[in-house]
Structure formats: structure tokens, C-alpha cells
Amino acid sequence: MGEIHHADHGWVTPAVSYFVACLGAFVALRATRWALVSPGRTRVYWLLFASTSLGAGIWSMHFIAMLGFSVTGLDIGYRPALTVVSLLVAILFVGLGMFAVGYSRHRVPALLAAGLTTGLGVAAMHYLGMAAMVLPGHVGYDHVMVGLSVGIAVFAATAALWAALNIRGTLAVTAAAPVMGVAVCAMHYTGMAAVSVRPDSSQSTQGGVMALQFIFPLVVGLGCYVFFGSLAFAVSPSRSALNAQPVLAGRAAPLARPGR
């Protein structure tokens, strides 16, 4: 078996990946709170923004953490198409969960179903990203650890959606985002603990792109995300604009003000 390293660059990749997970969680929580007090199309736009923020944040955490993954003596590449598909899967399944809890009349059943769906989607994103790896060897998995990572993903997703529905105010969101970041990272590194690699020089490595070649588009993408996220919050509705009673999940609900 090849010797596996999960932090080949020291603390840098785990720290940066954790920060990105927290950032995505913070933006998603804030956007969801605005969605829940907004009517009509405005709610749809905020939920789409929240879904993209959380899905892209989780995917970015995964990929940045993978920059620190290495196997002694082996060069690791990634299939670009499958890597992009894993991003789209993350955003899609997070979006399904967000819209389910954002519009359902029955909160608890919707939360549980959405948490399960979103968690399975996050796990699918992770293992699709792993399947995108190209290396001269065979990748194996410990089924118990894989199951544990999926369970953590479902728990983390359910907790994230619960937080999106219930946590209000900037300080509360600021406190919740790091907790969600820990849950996302725990799922990733539990999944990575399941991995084993058996070198095999006969395996083709064609079609793979080195991880560092993704750095420029990833940095540009994250930069645009931070810019547009900041812009969205700059033009977000003020408290005075939310004096009217919103319609929450298809019925009248007390005003829930997120705080600035």
C-alpha cells in the first residue's frame, strides 16, 4: 500500500479549507434568513444564492483540502469534467434542501427529508471528487468509514438547514458558521480516512490535470464569489423595508428579522 498524506503542505490546506467552509456557511445562513422574510421572486433569488454559497463552499473546502492529499511516489491528477460535475451535484442537492425547508408547510418532516437528501448529495460530491482522481494505482475504501462519513454528511446537512431556519442575527450566524465548518471538515477527513491506495504502474494516468492547475480558476472563482456576496449583502433589504408581514412557507408568519 502507498503511504498517504492528508496535509502535504502542513497546516495551510486544512486551515484554508476550514475558512472557506465557514465563509460559505456564513453567507448561506445570512441569505436564507433574508429569503424567509422575503416574498415572491425575491425569496427564490435569495434561496438560489444561499444554495450556491453553501454548495460551492463545501466543494471548495473539499478541493482545497485535496491539494494537501498525496501518496508517496505517485503523481495525482484530476479529470476536469468529473470535478466540475461534483461541484454541480453539491449545488443541486443543497438547493433541493434549501427550497424544501424554505417553502414547506410542515417544518420537521421537511427538515428531516431535506437533511437526508442534502447530506447524501454532499457525500456524492465528495466521492465523485475522489473518483475524479487519476493516479497509477488502485483506490480502495473502508466501507465502515465511508458509512460514517455519509452519516456525518447527513447530520451536518440537517444541522445546517436547521440553523438556516432558526438562527437570526449577525452575531448568532457568526457563531454558527464555524460550527458548521467543523462539521463539513469532519465529513471530508472521515471520508479521506477510508481511503487506501495500492500502486500499480500499469494504470493509465491520461486525461488527468494536476491539482495545482486548478488553483488559478479556483482563486478567481472564490474572488468573484466573495465580491458578489459582498455586493448582495450591500443591497440586501433594510429593516425598515421589512415592516410588512411576510408570507412564510405559504402562510402568514411573524416577522423574523435577521439583524444587520
C-alpha distance (Angstrom), angle and dihedral (degrees) to the residues before:
residue distance angle dihedral
M1 . . .
G2 3.79 . .
E3 3.80 119.2 .
I4 3.81 108.2 -108.7
H5 3.79 125.9 -149.5
H6 3.81 121.6 -168.8
A7 3.81 98.3 -173.6
D8 3.78 104.4 37.4
H9 3.82 91.4 160.4
G10 3.79 95.6 45.7
W11 3.80 120.9 -118.8
V12 3.83 94.3 -20.3
T13 3.82 100.7 87.4
P14 3.84 96.3 41.4
A15 3.82 90.9 46.9
V16 3.81 95.7 46.8
S17 3.82 92.6 43.7
Y18 3.81 90.2 51.2
F19 3.81 91.0 49.5
V20 3.81 91.4 51.0
A21 3.83 90.7 49.2
C22 3.82 89.7 51.8
L23 3.80 91.9 47.3
G24 3.80 92.6 51.4
A25 3.80 90.9 47.4
F26 3.81 93.0 48.9
V27 3.81 94.3 50.2
A28 3.81 92.1 44.1
L29 3.81 93.2 50.7
R30 3.79 92.9 49.2
A31 3.80 92.8 46.1
T32 3.80 92.2 48.9
R33 3.80 91.9 52.1
W34 3.80 89.7 53.6
A35 3.81 89.5 47.1
L36 3.79 92.3 55.2
V37 3.80 92.4 55.3
S38 3.80 94.9 42.9
P39 3.81 126.8 87.8
G40 3.80 131.8 -141.1
R41 3.77 121.2 -15.1
T42 3.78 92.8 -5.8
R43 3.79 89.4 68.6
V44 3.80 90.6 50.9
Y45 3.81 91.5 52.1
W46 3.80 93.0 49.4
L47 3.81 92.1 47.5
L48 3.79 90.7 49.8
F49 3.78 89.6 50.3
A50 3.81 91.4 48.1
S51 3.81 91.7 48.6
T52 3.79 92.7 49.9
S53 3.80 91.9 46.0
L54 3.79 95.8 51.3
G55 3.81 95.8 38.2
A56 3.80 93.9 47.1
G57 3.80 90.6 42.7
I58 3.81 92.4 54.7
W59 3.81 92.2 45.0
S60 3.81 92.3 47.7
M61 3.81 89.9 49.5
H62 3.80 89.0 53.1
F63 3.77 95.7 48.2
I64 3.80 96.1 43.8
A65 3.81 89.0 50.3
M66 3.81 88.8 50.1
L67 3.82 89.2 59.2
G68 3.79 85.0 72.4
F69 3.81 94.0 49.2
S70 3.79 116.4 103.5
V71 3.78 141.9 154.9
T72 3.79 116.8 -144.5
G73 3.79 111.1 -103.0
L74 3.82 96.0 4.4
D75 3.80 131.5 104.1
I76 3.80 112.9 -139.4
G77 3.79 123.7 -153.3
Y78 3.79 133.7 173.8
R79 3.79 132.8 -134.9
P80 3.82 104.0 -120.9
A81 3.83 96.3 -149.6
L82 3.80 95.3 51.6
T83 3.81 90.6 44.0
V84 3.81 90.2 55.6
V85 3.82 90.6 45.9
S86 3.81 89.1 55.8
L87 3.83 88.9 55.5
L88 3.81 92.1 50.5
V89 3.82 90.9 48.2
A90 3.81 90.5 53.4
I91 3.81 93.1 50.7
L92 3.82 93.4 43.5
F93 3.79 96.5 51.6
V94 3.79 94.2 41.5
G95 3.80 87.3 50.6
L96 3.81 91.6 52.6
G97 3.78 89.4 53.4
M98 3.80 94.2 46.0
F99 3.79 94.4 50.0
A100 3.81 92.1 44.4
V101 3.80 93.4 57.2
G102 3.80 92.4 35.6
Y103 3.80 94.9 59.4
S104 3.80 107.6 21.9
R105 3.81 120.3 112.8
H106 3.82 91.1 -153.2
R107 3.76 106.5 62.7
V108 3.82 104.1 -174.2
P109 3.85 98.6 46.5
A110 3.80 89.9 42.6
L111 3.81 91.4 49.3
L112 3.80 93.3 50.8
A113 3.81 94.1 45.2
A114 3.80 92.4 44.7
G115 3.81 91.7 46.7
L116 3.80 90.9 52.6
T117 3.80 93.2 46.7
T118 3.79 94.3 45.2
G119 3.80 93.3 44.8
L120 3.79 92.2 51.7
G121 3.79 88.7 48.0
V122 3.81 91.8 52.2
A123 3.81 90.3 48.6
A124 3.81 89.3 48.6
M125 3.80 89.2 51.7
H126 3.80 90.6 52.2
Y127 3.78 96.0 49.4
L128 3.80 93.2 41.5
G129 3.80 86.6 54.9
M130 3.80 88.7 51.1
A131 3.80 90.8 48.0
A132 3.80 87.7 54.9
M133 3.81 89.9 66.2
V134 3.80 116.9 110.9
L135 3.80 116.1 -161.8
P136 3.81 138.9 141.2
G137 3.78 95.6 -98.2
H138 3.78 147.8 51.2
V139 3.81 120.6 -82.7
G140 3.80 116.7 -145.4
Y141 3.81 133.1 -176.5
D142 3.78 136.6 -146.1
H143 3.82 101.5 -127.8
V144 3.80 93.8 -150.7
M145 3.81 92.3 55.0
V146 3.79 90.8 44.7
G147 3.81 89.9 53.9
L148 3.80 90.4 47.8
S149 3.81 91.3 51.1
V150 3.82 90.8 51.0
G151 3.81 89.7 49.8
I152 3.80 90.4 51.3
A153 3.81 90.0 48.6
V154 3.81 91.5 53.5
F155 3.81 91.7 46.4
A156 3.81 92.2 47.2
A157 3.80 92.4 47.7
T158 3.81 92.5 48.9
A159 3.80 90.6 48.1
A160 3.81 90.9 48.7
L161 3.80 92.7 51.5
W162 3.82 91.3 45.3
A163 3.79 89.3 51.3
A164 3.80 90.9 48.7
L165 3.80 89.7 55.4
N166 3.79 99.4 41.8
I167 3.79 112.4 26.0
R168 3.79 116.1 88.4
G169 3.76 134.9 178.5
T170 3.79 132.2 40.4
L171 3.81 95.2 -93.5
A172 3.80 92.8 50.3
V173 3.80 91.9 47.9
T174 3.80 90.4 46.9
A175 3.80 89.1 54.7
A176 3.83 94.4 44.4
A177 3.81 97.3 48.4
P178 3.84 95.9 67.0
V179 3.81 90.2 49.3
M180 3.79 90.1 53.0
G181 3.80 88.8 46.6
V182 3.80 89.6 56.6
A183 3.82 90.8 50.9
V184 3.81 92.8 50.3
C185 3.81 92.4 47.9
A186 3.81 90.9 46.3
M187 3.80 89.9 56.0
H188 3.81 91.6 49.2
Y189 3.79 97.7 48.2
T190 3.80 92.6 42.2
G191 3.79 87.9 55.0
M192 3.79 90.4 47.4
A193 3.81 90.5 51.1
A194 3.82 86.7 62.3
V195 3.82 92.3 60.7
S196 3.79 125.9 103.1
V197 3.80 126.6 172.5
R198 3.80 127.5 -154.1
P199 3.83 110.2 -164.8
D200 3.79 116.0 -127.6
S201 3.79 118.0 171.7
S202 3.80 91.1 -162.6
Q203 3.81 91.0 69.7
S204 3.81 114.0 102.9
T205 3.81 118.1 -120.3
Q206 3.80 95.8 -170.6
G207 3.78 118.3 131.5
G208 3.80 94.5 31.0
V209 3.79 125.7 124.3
M210 3.80 120.6 -154.0
A211 3.79 113.9 -107.7
L212 3.81 93.6 -120.8
Q213 3.82 89.2 61.3
F214 3.79 87.2 67.5
I215 3.80 92.3 56.9
F216 3.82 98.0 86.6
P217 3.84 97.0 49.3
L218 3.81 89.8 41.4
V219 3.80 92.9 52.4
V220 3.82 91.7 45.1
G221 3.80 90.6 48.0
L222 3.79 93.2 49.4
G223 3.80 90.7 45.7
C224 3.81 91.5 53.3
Y225 3.79 89.9 45.5
V226 3.81 92.4 53.6
F227 3.81 91.0 46.1
F228 3.79 96.1 49.5
G229 3.80 90.9 40.8
S230 3.79 90.3 55.0
L231 3.81 89.8 46.4
A232 3.82 91.5 50.9
F233 3.78 92.0 53.3
A234 3.79 91.1 45.0
V235 3.81 90.0 59.6
S236 3.81 96.0 35.7
P237 3.82 115.7 127.1
S238 3.76 117.2 -82.1
R239 3.78 122.1 -127.8
S240 3.78 91.4 -105.8
A241 3.80 89.1 57.3
L242 3.79 90.5 57.6
N243 3.78 98.8 57.4
A244 3.79 91.5 109.7
Q245 3.81 117.0 86.8
P246 3.83 109.4 -99.4
V247 3.77 124.4 -143.4
L248 3.79 108.3 -118.1
A249 3.81 119.1 -162.6
G250 3.78 92.2 -18.7
R251 3.82 98.1 -47.4
A252 3.76 140.4 73.7
A253 3.78 113.0 -82.0
P254 3.80 136.5 177.1
L255 3.76 114.1 -91.6
A256 3.77 112.8 -91.5
R257 3.77 109.5 -162.7
P258 3.79 114.7 -161.1
G259 3.77 96.2 -153.7
R260 3.77 124.5 -127.2
